[in-house]
Amino acid sequence: MSESTSPTTPIGVKIVVSLLILKAALPVLGEIIPFLSLAHPLPFAWNILGFLVPAVLLPLAIAKTVQRSPAAGFWAVLTYAAFSALVNGLMILAPRIVSEASAGPSPDPYAQAHAFDVAWRFANIGISVILALSVLRPSLVRWVRIREEQLHEAQFPSRRTPTIGARAAWIFPIIVGAIAPTLSWFAAQRYVGHIRFGDALMDILLEHLKGRALMLDIFSMLPFAVLAGTAFKNARRMSQVTLWAVTLGGILGIVALMLPLYYMGWETIYNDIRGDEKTTGAMIFFFTPLYCLATMLGGMLLGWICARFVRKGVDDLIEDHT
């Protein structure tokens, strides 16, 4: 059956949805089975619910998005698969790095539970890789593009349908905004607090899983969300080259101010200086996203100027050959 003309959901989409449902069930099995089958399971803590709830609901929400909005689901699946594989890989590596850097090995009363935890995390990584490969199949990408055009023409018959590349222009700022603040935090822990690599990774992961770093992440997302919204509104009004140039310029403008200021903020928290420096560091985290709006506009203007020069050079080159 042809994927280009039939509204029937292709088998590739059904495989992706099935893998997402499996990804939703795996964390529950990984946390419940040890309590039923192991002699010495890990102690239960209520903050584990802060990990299980998003770990279960997020893949189910993405599975629903794949069926209702194929293009948004395509990028959501790719981002989720990469993020899930990265987090599970760090959760496997970080304890090993910590134990190797410590004074010496100590007997582990929960060795069997930890071995089971590592096993299901490896299984989670494998499913994430299969999920990413499944969604990147050329036939599935082609179906996503065709299906999204059909949906867009039915809803907005007079508007030009944005391509997958144009949609990536407003998703990319969100990805950068989710990573950049954590990078500055990790750098401060390593080079200011002199915290070991594994300890720094575990501390950041646990703070995010507990939700304590959520407010900083959300507020830091402000300039990136504004940039993503701007790219979304202008995706149908400008060429893809100009769209990406403006978007990348805005990202560079935000990151150029946010990363050094955030590093300074974390530096005042992790150093041993007495006085009001800790309060100064906290104020940096509040005002930096607001200041980044100005540098974002400057970066967007610079990107637009660069795009104009690139397009002018291409037009001159075409005129010379004609």
Stockholm file with secondary structure:
# STOCKHOLM 1.0

chainA/1-322         MSESTSPTTPIGVKIVVSLLILKAALPVLGEIIPFLSLAHPLPFAWNILGFLVPAVLLPLAIAKTVQRSPAAGFWAVLTYAAFSALVNGLMILAPRIVSEASAGPSPDPYAQAHAFDVAWRFANIGISVILALSVLRPSLVRWVRIREEQLHEAQFPSRRTPTIGARAAWIFPIIVGAIAPTLSWFAAQRYVGHIRFGDALMDILLEHLKGRALMLDIFSMLPFAVLAGTAFKNARRMSQVTLWAVTLGGILGIVALMLPLYYMGWETIYNDIRGDEKTTGAMIFFFTPLYCLATMLGGMLLGWICARFVRKGVDDLIEDHT
#=GR chainA/1-322 SS CCTTTCCSCCHHHHHHHHHHHHHHHHHHHHHHHHHHHCSSCCCCCGGGHHHHHHHHHHHHHHHHHHHHCHHHHHHHHHHHHHHHHHHHHHHHHHHHHHHHHSSSCCCCTTHHHHHHHHHHHHHHHHHHHHHHHHHTCHHHHHHHHHHHHHHHHHHCTTSCCCCHHHHHHHHHHHHHHHHHHHHHHHHHHHHTSCCCHHHHHHHHHHHHHHTTTHHHHHHHTHHHHHHHHHHHHHTTTSCHHHHHHHHHHHHHHHHHHHHHHHHHHHHHHHSCCCSTHHHHHHHHHHHHHHHHHHHHHHHHHHHHHHHHHHHHHHHHHHHHHC
#=GC SS_cons         CCTTTCCSCCHHHHHHHHHHHHHHHHHHHHHHHHHHHCSSCCCCCGGGHHHHHHHHHHHHHHHHHHHHCHHHHHHHHHHHHHHHHHHHHHHHHHHHHHHHHSSSCCCCTTHHHHHHHHHHHHHHHHHHHHHHHHHTCHHHHHHHHHHHHHHHHHHCTTSCCCCHHHHHHHHHHHHHHHHHHHHHHHHHHHHTSCCCHHHHHHHHHHHHHHTTTHHHHHHHTHHHHHHHHHHHHHTTTSCHHHHHHHHHHHHHHHHHHHHHHHHHHHHHHHSCCCSTHHHHHHHHHHHHHHHHHHHHHHHHHHHHHHHHHHHHHHHHHHHHHC
//
